[in-house]
């Protein structure tokens, strides 16, 4: 099934591959912003699996000077290119944090700490967007998820999690990710966009295809990141309010958060390759409210089980975006 997903993605990519280039002569966007995103399954009244995530993204034209962006392609003759630096922490636990010792046939305790160079490229007349990332970081104790979860539970006078002593060992992460998006339908209050994505490296190796919809009052997805200054003078576009609905199918080749880091010392406990679910589905529903160069988002995410004895899972997110 992973091969089928990969073939679908390749077909999607080949259909627009002539539009992709490593050239650096594309237009650099002048809009900059800071995005803070917090995710936690507390919003869904659970405490398992992907239990917490924190992402800080800074987008600024000055980052284009980094030589690493030469490794990140853009859309040919792009109407705009955005350059960003992303700092991210994600924490994972088994289904119960009250199980003493190793919880066999369950997800291992672990965390990731990541730093990514990110480039987003738009081409309005072709309704194309390309997002590429070069990610470095670590998985294991270096993410400090054990200390963080225990501190939060102490502050809330909650039960202390058991089993972090069996978490995955430290390992180096290097990943290259891209997402290609193509507009399929655009009406006044509805936009439908197809997307394909690939992640390759020591953290995740997978391929996915999917679709997402925007419903409500918004600017064209392929014109900017939603905060373009030239729209702020228009009374009809100062306010934006819309729903974003998405669904994806993902073929999984490798997941270090389940199977352990590629270059780590032998782990006390990991899930073996036959236990990993090779076809995973996910969906999300997000509401976005924006005024001028400020926006807030609240969303719900759902994912089917990632390993054979696992459960479906959901979590919520809150996002604040400030343009400058």
N, C-alpha and C positions, 0 to 999 in steps of 0.2 A: 504493500500500500504506500509506503514511503516513496517508492519509485514512481508510482502514479502521480502523487502530489508533485514530485520533482519534475516530471515530464510536463504537467500542466503549467507549472511555474516557468519552465524553460520556454514553452510555447508562448506564454504571455510576454516574457522578456524579449524573445526574438522578434515579436511583432513590433516592438518599439526600440530595439537595440540600436538602430541606425541613429536614434536621437540622443545617444549617450556618448560622452566624450570626456577625456582627461584634460582637455584644454582649459586654460585659466583666463580666457578672454571674455568670460561671461559677465553680465552685469552684477555688481555687488550691491545688495540691498542696503539702504541707509537706516532702516528701522532696526532698533535694538530692543531687547526685552529680557526680563528675568522671570523664570518660571519655577515655582516651588510646588512640588507634588507630594502628597502624603497618602499612603495606601495602608489599610489595616483590615483584617477580618473581624475586628471589633464591631464594624458597621453591620456585619451580618450575624452577630451574636455567636461567633465561633472563635476558636483559638487553636488553629491547626494549619499545617501545610505552609502556604505562603502567608505568613502571619503579619508581616510588616514590610513596607518599602518606603524609602525616602529618596527623592530625586531633586537635585538643584541644577537647573539648566540656565546658562547665561549665553545669550546670543548677541554678538557684537561684530561689526565689520573688521575690527582690529585683529580678530583671530585668523583672518585669511592669510596673514603673514606667516603663520606656522608652516614649516616645510612638510608636515605630515598631511596637509590638505591636498598635496600633489598626488596622494594615494587614493583620494576620494573623488570619483567622477561626478560630473554635472550633466545636465541636459544640454545638448548642443544649442547654441544661440538662446540660452536661457533668458527669460525676462527678469529673473531675480535669483540671487543665491544668498543663502543665509548660513553663517558660520557660528558654531556654538561649542561650548565646553560643558560636558555633563558629568556631575558627580553623583554617584548612586550607591545606596546600600539596600540590600534585600535580605530578609531573614526567613528561615524555613524550620519547621518543627514537624514531628509526627502528629498523628490525629489526636493523641492524648499527651499532655505534658505531666501526667500523674503516674506514668508507668516507670517503675524503678528498673534499672539495668537497661540492657539493649532491647528495644522494641522491634523484634524480628518481623519481616515482611511488611514493614512500614517505612515511611520516608525518614532518612537520617536527619539529625540536627545539623544545620549548617547555615552559613551566611556568605554573602558576596559583597565586596567593596570594589567599585569600578570607577574608572576615569575614561571618558570617551571624547574623541574629536568627532564632531557631527557636522554634516553638510546637508542642507535641504535646498534643492534646485527646482524652480518652477518654469514651465513654458506654457503661457496662457493660450496661445492660438492652437496648440495641440492638446490642451487640457492634460498636461503631463506633470508629474512630480516625482522626483527621485531623492530619497533620503538615504545617506550612507554614513556608517559609523566605523571608526577604528577604536576598539575597546581594549584597555589594559587594566589589570587589577589582580585581585586575589580571591580565593575561596577558602573558607575554613575559619579558624580562630582569629585570623587577622581582621575579619569583618567586625569583631567585637559584638556580635549579636547576643551571645550569652550574657555578658555584663549588662547590655542594654535591656533585654527582656526582664532579667531579674530585678533591675533597678526600677523599671516601670511597675512591676508587680508589687514591689515593696512600697512604692509611693502610693499605690492604690489599695494597699492593705489586702492584696490578693494572694492566692496560693503561689508558692514558689515552684517553678518548673523543675522536673527531675529528668536526668538523662543527658544533659549538655556535656558531661564528661566523655561521652561517646561520639561527639560531633566529628565531622570530617576534618582531616589534617589540612594544613595550609598547602596551597598549590597556586602556581602562577597562571593567570588568565590572559589570553590573547585571542580576540575574536574580531571578525570582519562581518558586518551586517549591512544589508541593503534592503530597501523597500521601494517598489516601483508602483505608481498609482496612475490610473487612466480614467478620465471622466467619461461616463457612459450616457448620462442624462442630466440635463440642467433645465429646471423650470424656475419660476420666480421664487417659490418657497420649497423647492425640493431639488436635491442634488444626489445622484447615484454615482458611486466611484468604485471601480474594481481595483484590487491590489494583489500583488504577489511579493513575497519576501523570502530572503534566504539568510541564514546565520551559519557561519562556519568558523570553527576554532576549538579552543580547549574548554570553553564553558558550555556552549550550545552548538550543535550542528543539526539544523532542521530546515525545512522548506514549507511554506504555507501559501494558500490562495484564499481569497475572500472578497467581501463586498462591504461597503458601508454607505449609510444614507445620512444626509443632513436635512432636517425638516424644520422650517421656521423662517426667521428673519436673519439673514447672513449675507456676507459678501462672498464672491466667487472663491472657492477653496484654492484655486490655482493662481490667484493674483498675488497673494501675500500670506503672512502668518496670522492674519486677522487683526493686525494693529497698524496698518499702513497709514501714515500721517495724512496723505492727501484726501482720505475719506472723512477726516475729522471735521471738515468745514461743512459737510452735508448734514442737514437736520435729519434726514431719513436714515442715515447710516451711523449716527452717533451711538445708537442703541442696537444691540444684536442679541437675539434670544432664540435658541434653537436646540433641538434634540439631535444627538449623534448616535446612531444605531449601527452596530457592526456584527459580523459573523465570519469566522475563519475555520478552515480545516488545515491541520498541521501534521506533516509527516516527520517523525522524530528519528534522528540517527544516533545522537549522543546527548546526554544531559548530565553534566558533572555534578549538579546539585543532588542528583539521585545516585549516580554511579561513582562519584569521587573524582578528584582532579587527575588529569592525565599525568602530571609530573609530581604527584604527591608521594610521600612515604606510605607504606601499607596502612590502610584504615582499619579501625576496630570493626566497623560495620558499614557496608554499602548495599545497595540493591544491585543484583546481577542483571546483565543485559536481557536475558529472557523475561525478566519481570517487568521491564519497561514497556509501557503501552506505545505502540508505534504510530497510531493515528489518534490525534487529540483534537477536540473541537472546543472553540471558545466563542463567547459572545459578550457584548457590552452595551449598556445604555447610559448615556451621559447627557446632562442638561448643562448648557452654557449660557451664562448671562454676562453681557459686556457693555461697557459704556466708555466711549473714546478709547483710550489706551490702557484700560483696566478690564480684567475679566475674572470671573470665578466659575468653577466647574464642580459638579458633584456627579459621580458615576458609580455604577455597579458592574462588576465583572464576574463572569461565570466560566468555569473550565471543567471539562469532563476529566475522569480519573487519568492520572499520568503513569500509574503503575497498576499491575493486575489486582492487587489486594486493596487498592486505594479507593477513595471516595471522590465524588464530584465536589467541587469547592467554589466558593464565592467570596468576594471581598468588595469593600467600597473604597472610594478615593475622593479627596478634596484637592483642588488645584487653584492657585492664585497666580495670575499673570499680570505683570506690570511692564508697560512699554516706556521707553525713554529715548 
